[in-house]
Amino acid sequence: AVQLVESGGGSVQVGGSLRLSCAASGYTFSSYSSTLLGWFRQAPGKEREGVAAIQNDGTTRYTDSVKGRFTITQDNAKNTLYLQMNNLKLEDTAVYYCAVGMGGGPQAFMLMDYEYIYWGQGTQVTVSS
């Protein structure tokens, strides 16, 4: 069975940084060239939204609100996905989820949750003033 385990969440003040990790088992990121890896978040009372995504060819996509502040990377040797989050804002507070999909779809769909098959359990990120 595929398991995705997020870590690295926590509480931080506005302007601070966190790095989220997502360790995968039962699925090898490098198995398919089209593999799609993503980070999503869901704040209380809001719908889940795609934050950042990366394909094995290095293509990345970010939602506008995090561009220039968040960076998604993958380490295929460790089968781990990362999300470096800098200059955090109050509105970044949410539960963050990592996800894996087969990819192969249009780049415009990289942040759509229906592109993903496997999901982690989530890690809480709280930004305070």
N, C-alpha and C positions, 0 to 999 in steps of 0.2 A: 504494500500500500504506500501511496505517496504521502509524505508528511512534510509540512512546511512549518518551521518554528521560528517565530520572530523574537527578537530580543533588542535591548538597547533603549527602550522607551523609558520615560521618567518625567520628572518635573524640572522645569528650567524657567529662568526669567526671560522676559522679552529681550531679544538681541542675542540670546545664548545659542548654543549648538548642541545637537545630538546626532549620533550615528546609529541608525537602525540596521540590524542584520537579520537575514532570513536564511536559515540553514535548511537545505533540502535533503531528504532521503527517499529512496524508492524511485527517484527520477533524476537523470543526469542532464544537467543544463546543456551540455555540448552534444547531446544525442542527435539533435536535429538542428539544421542550420536556421530553421524558421522559428525556433523556440522563442516565445515571448514571455518576458518577466516584468512584473509590474508591482507598483505600490499604490494602494488605495487608502482612503481614510473616510471615516464616518464620524461626524460630530453629533452631539445630542440634538435630536429633533430635525436632523438634516439627512438627506439621501447620501448614500455612499458615492464618492467621486474618485475618479482616477487622478493620481498625483503625478506619477512618473512611470515610464516604461522603457524597456530596452530590448532590442533583438540581438541575436548572436552575431549579426554582422556589425554591431556597434551603433546602429540607429537608435536614437533616443527621442523621447517625446515628453514634454512637461505641460502641465496645466499652467495657464498664464500666471496665476497667483504665486507660483513658486519659482518661476524662471529667474535665474541668476542667484537663487538662494539655495536650492536643493540640487543635489547631484546623485544620479543613480549609476551604480557600477555593479559589475558581476565578476566573481572570481571562479572560473570554471574548475580550477584545480581543487578548490575547497567546496565547490558546489554551493556557493553562498552568494546571496544578493544583498546589496547594501543601499542605504539611502542616507547620504550626508545632508544634514539639514542645518543651515547657518542662518543667522539673523532671524531667529524665530519670532513670530508674531502671535498675538493673542488668538487670532483666528486660525492658527495652525493646530490648536487644541483639538484632539480627536483620537479615536482608536485607529491605528494604522495596521493595514493588512498587506501581506505580500501574496502574490498569486502567480501562477504559471499557466501558460496557454500554448497551444500548438503553433500559433502564429500563421503566417501566410496570407493574412488579410491585408487590406489597405492600411497604410500608415495612419490614416485619419482615424482608424478604429483602435489604435493601440491603447487608448485610455478607456475603452468601453468594457464594462465588466463581462459582457457576454462573450468576449474573446478569450476568457480565462476558464480553466477547468478546475484547477486545484487552488485551494485557499488555505492560508494559515489561520490561526486562532485570534490573532491581533495583539497589539501591544499599545498601551495607553501613552499618549504624549500630552502633557499638560504644560501650557505656557502661561505664566502669571506675570503681573506687573510689579 
